[in-house]
Every structure is written in structure tokens, then in C-alpha cells.
Amino acid sequence: MSWTQDDLTAIEAAIAKGVSSVRIGDEQYTFRSLSEMRQTRDMIRDGLAGAGGRSRQVYPRLVRRPV
């Protein structure tokens, strides 16, 4: 799905108001938790950042645990 700035604004407004339901585009979404809303918000932000030509590199990190 292509995200728009309006979609990001809508979900950020819903988070700020403390509501669990928001209209994004032509769809109505009801979230189970604030955490789920934040994850969706972050996904939209990442989608918009990618559309702007910026990319994000992720470097894996190995954590050694003592035996």
C-alpha cells in the first residue's frame, strides 16, 4: 500500500486523542492496543521515508552469551 502524509497525520492524531479507531484512506481501522497503533505509525513513517529516496540500512548485531 502506498502511504500518504495524510495517513500519517490521521494515525498520529488518533494516538494523541487516545482513540483506538482511525480512518486511513478509504478504510476504517480498529487497533487492539496503543502498541499496535505505534507499530503501524512507524510502518507508515518508514514507507514515506522510503518514498523520499532515503533508505535505512540495518546492520545485524551478534550477541554472545556466556556458556
Secondary structure, DSSP 8 states (H G I E B T S, - for coil): ----HHHHHHHHHHHHHT-SEEEETTEEEE-S-HHHHHHHHHHHHHHHHHHTT--------------
